């Protein structure tokens, strides 16, 4: 993707990108940084074809849809799906600074459906700063595996959205259990050792296993395996990645080890699973 850095009418830095085909697996339409501007206001009709994902670094603003106005503060994220009429603007006295990315494609449609992220949704106190800034850096540097890196990051963002909403519905859950699951959700593509979980909440191995199982009705190992299988399935269903690439993303030693593991968990080899899914469409 070729990028052109520019300054817009408002105090923003944009990264314009060449458009990808509408049937792309995942593509970025535009990304940028909005600096504090008391006059900043964006209003869109229902013809906008991309998702808007934003994180507020400082200040505050307002998000309006369906006649309801939401105050969005520093540390909050929000997502706006395509074809949704909406408006958002800075607070005139404490204008926000925010980072954002506008994107589209079959992968993000699938993630929105799988994680049930429907409609415009603000997420109070949920940081997507790390993922969005990393996406900005990838777009600036244009590495050879840019598409793969961007797709992994958008998946992480949707996992955060889903987990945040789920956690707020489960206020009775032990905070340590939530901390453990958040750590796993953010690192499940890596090899997570029990010792790392112990350090996360400063508890012994037996305490970690007891807390996690009591609150989530499964062991940490079982939960990690379920996330890895879910991730592998979604990539087989919605991307054209070869088996070696998916194995590498999930940090398997090689594609053969990954294939054996996948077949043990699902009853299908990765290739047969992809063919079976394609035939079911």
C-alpha positions in Angstrom: 0.0 0.0 0.0 1.4 3.4 -0.9 1.0 6.1 1.8 0.9 9.8 1.6 1.1 11.8 4.9 -1.0 14.9 5.0 -2.6 17.5 7.2 -6.4 17.8 7.0 -8.6 20.9 7.6 -8.7 19.9 11.3 -5.6 19.4 13.3 -5.0 15.8 12.1 -2.4 13.7 10.5 -3.7 11.3 7.9 -2.3 8.3 6.2 -4.0 7.9 2.8 -3.8 4.4 1.3 -4.5 3.0 -2.1 -7.9 1.4 -2.1 -8.0 -2.4 -2.0 -10.7 -4.5 -3.7 -14.1 -4.3 -1.9 -13.9 -8.1 -1.4 -10.5 -7.8 0.4 -9.9 -10.1 3.4 -8.8 -7.0 5.4 -7.8 -3.5 4.3 -7.2 -0.1 5.8 -9.0 2.8 4.2 -7.4 5.5 6.3 -5.5 5.9 9.6 -4.4 8.8 11.6 -4.1 11.0 14.7 -6.5 13.7 15.8 -4.8 16.5 17.8 -6.7 18.7 20.2 -9.0 21.0 18.2 -12.1 22.6 19.9 -13.9 22.9 16.5 -13.4 19.2 15.5 -16.7 17.6 14.4 -17.4 14.7 12.1 -20.9 13.8 10.8 -21.5 10.8 8.6 -24.5 9.3 6.9 -25.3 5.6 6.5 -23.3 5.2 3.2 -19.8 5.0 4.8 -18.5 1.5 4.0 -15.9 1.1 6.6 -15.5 0.4 10.4 -14.2 3.3 12.5 -12.1 2.2 15.6 -10.8 5.0 17.8 -9.0 5.4 21.1 -8.9 8.7 23.1 -5.5 9.6 24.5 -6.4 12.8 26.3 -9.3 15.3 26.7 -12.8 14.3 25.9 -15.5 14.4 23.2 -19.0 13.2 22.4 -20.4 10.4 20.2 -24.0 10.8 19.1 -26.2 8.1 17.5 -29.9 7.2 17.6 -30.5 10.5 19.4 -28.3 9.5 22.3 -25.1 11.5 23.3 -22.3 9.6 24.9 -19.4 11.3 26.6 -16.1 9.7 25.5 -13.1 10.4 27.8 -9.4 9.8 27.8 -8.8 6.0 28.1 -12.0 5.1 26.3 -12.3 3.3 22.9 -15.2 3.0 20.6 -16.2 1.2 17.4 -18.6 2.4 14.6 -19.6 -0.2 12.0 -20.2 0.6 8.4 -23.5 2.0 7.1 -24.3 3.7 10.4 -25.4 7.3 10.8 -23.5 9.0 13.5 -21.7 12.2 14.7 -18.7 12.8 17.0 -17.0 15.9 18.1 -14.5 17.4 20.6 -15.4 19.0 23.8 -14.8 22.7 23.2 -13.0 23.3 26.5 -11.0 20.1 26.7 -10.7 18.8 23.1 -9.6 15.3 22.7 -6.5 13.8 21.2 -7.2 10.4 19.7 -5.8 7.8 17.4 -7.9 5.8 14.9 -8.1 3.5 12.0 -10.8 3.0 9.4 -10.9 -0.4 7.9 -13.0 -3.0 6.0 -13.0 -6.5 4.6 -14.4 -10.0 5.1 -12.2 -10.7 8.1 -13.5 -7.7 10.2 -17.1 -8.6 9.2 -16.5 -12.1 10.4 -15.0 -10.9 13.7 -17.9 -8.5 14.4 -20.3 -11.4 13.8 -18.3 -14.0 15.9 -17.8 -11.6 18.8 -21.3 -10.1 18.5 -20.0 -6.6 18.2 -23.1 -5.1 16.6 -23.9 -1.4 16.2 -22.0 1.5 17.6 -20.4 0.7 20.9 -18.3 2.8 23.3 -16.0 1.0 25.7 -15.3 2.9 28.9 -11.7 2.5 30.2 -10.7 0.0 27.5 -7.3 0.8 25.9 -6.7 -0.1 22.3 -3.8 2.3 22.2 -1.1 -0.4 21.8 -2.8 -2.1 18.9 -3.7 1.0 17.0 -0.3 2.6 17.4 1.3 -0.7 16.2 -1.0 -0.6 13.2 0.1 2.9 12.5 3.8 1.9 12.7 3.2 -1.0 10.3 1.5 1.2 7.8 4.4 3.7 8.0 7.1 1.1 7.6 5.3 -1.2 5.1 7.0 -4.6 6.0 6.6 -7.5 3.6 4.2 -9.2 6.0 2.1 -6.1 6.6 -1.3 -7.7 5.9 -0.6 -10.6 8.3 0.5 -8.3 11.1 -2.6 -6.0 10.6 -5.0 -8.9 10.7 -3.5 -10.2 13.9 -3.9 -6.8 15.5 -7.5 -6.3 14.5 -8.3 -9.7 15.9 -6.7 -8.7 19.2 -8.8 -5.5 19.3 -12.0 -7.5 18.8 -11.0 -9.9 21.5 -10.6 -6.9 23.8 -14.0 -5.5 22.9 -15.6 -8.9 23.5 -13.8 -9.6 26.8 -14.5 -6.1 28.1 -18.2 -6.4 27.5 -18.3 -9.9 29.0 -16.3 -8.9 32.1 -18.6 -5.9 32.9 -21.5 -8.4 32.9 -19.6 -10.6 35.4 -18.8 -8.2 38.2 -18.9 -11.1 40.7 -15.9 -12.7 39.1 -12.6 -12.6 41.1 -10.4 -9.7 39.9 -7.4 -12.1 39.8 -9.3 -14.4 37.5 -10.1 -11.5 35.2 -6.4 -10.5 35.2 -5.3 -14.0 34.4 -7.8 -14.3 31.5 -6.9 -10.9 30.2 -3.2 -11.9 30.1 -4.0 -15.1 28.3 -6.3 -13.3 25.8 -3.5 -10.9 24.9 -0.7 -13.6 24.7 -2.4 -16.8 23.6 -0.4 -17.0 20.3 2.7 -17.3 22.4 3.8 -20.2 24.7 2.4 -19.2 28.1 4.0 -20.9 31.1 2.2 -21.3 34.4 5.1 -19.4 36.0 4.1 -16.3 33.9 0.6 -16.6 35.2 1.9 -16.8 38.7 3.8 -13.6 38.3 0.8 -11.8 36.8 -1.2 -12.0 40.1 1.7 -12.8 42.5 0.2 -16.1 43.5 1.5 -19.7 43.7 0.8 -22.2 40.9 -1.8 -24.0 43.0 -3.6 -20.7 43.7 -3.5 -19.7 40.0 -5.1 -23.0 38.9 -7.7 -22.9 41.7 -8.7 -19.3 41.0 -8.9 -19.8 37.3 -10.9 -23.0 37.4 -13.3 -21.8 40.1 -14.2 -18.7 38.1 -14.0 -19.9 34.5 -14.9 -23.6 35.0 -11.8 -24.8 33.1 -8.0 -24.8 33.6 -5.8 -22.1 32.1 -4.4 -24.7 29.7 -7.8 -25.7 28.4 -8.7 -22.1 27.9 -5.5 -21.3 26.0 -6.1 -24.3 23.7 -9.7 -23.2 23.0 -8.4 -19.7 22.0 -5.8 -21.2 19.7 -8.2 -23.5 18.1 -10.7 -20.7 17.6 -8.0 -18.5 16.1 -6.8 -21.3 13.7 -10.3 -22.1 12.6 -11.1 -18.4 11.8 -7.9 -18.0 9.8 -8.7 -21.2 7.8 -12.2 -20.0 7.2 -11.6 -16.3 6.4 -8.0 -15.9 5.1 -5.9 -17.5 2.3 -3.0 -18.1 4.6 -1.2 -21.3 4.0 -0.8 -23.8 6.8 2.8 -22.8 7.4 1.8 -19.1 8.0 -0.9 -20.0 10.5 1.5 -22.4 12.3 4.1 -19.6 12.5 1.5 -17.0 13.9 0.6 -19.5 16.6 4.3 -20.2 17.3 4.3 -23.9 16.5 7.7 -25.4 15.7 6.5 -26.2 12.2 3.3 -26.8 10.1 3.5 -30.6 10.7 3.3 -30.2 14.5 0.4 -27.7 14.0 -1.4 -30.0 11.6 -1.2 -33.0 14.0 -2.4 -30.8 16.9 -5.3 -29.3 14.9 -6.4 -32.8 13.8 -6.3 -34.1 17.3 -8.5 -31.2 18.5 -11.0 -31.1 15.6 -10.9 -34.5 13.8 -9.8 -32.7 10.6 -6.5 -31.8 9.1 -6.2 -28.0 8.5 -6.5 -28.5 4.8 -9.6 -30.8 5.0 -11.2 -28.3 7.5 -10.7 -25.5 5.0 -12.2 -27.5 2.2 -15.1 -28.7 4.4 -15.9 -25.1 5.4 -15.7 -23.8 1.8 -18.1 -26.6 0.7 -20.5 -25.5 3.4 -20.8 -21.9 2.1 
